[in-house]
Amino acid sequence: MVEVYRIETIASAEAGGGVIRRIMVRTDSLDKAKERALKVFSLACRPQSRDGDVEAVRVLNGAGYEVFSISTRD
């Protein structure tokens, strides 16, 4: 069954916190959404990234519950 997942890039506390960017992903499994979130995280943490200070990336399911997250502290 296809579900829509929301991938959010979260700013660090020093940068004011909050959501920097949201990406909507339609997929049939949570694993594919996690894979996309990890890719977003690795791209956002590059020195030449335009997103600035990224602290975390999280995945929310269609109901708005967090089902996966990764942080720079991990």
Secondary structure, 3 states (H helix, E strand, C coil): CCEEEEEEEEECCCCCCCEEEEEEEEECCHHHHHHHHHHHHHHHCCCCCCCCCEEEEEEECCCCCEEEEEECCC
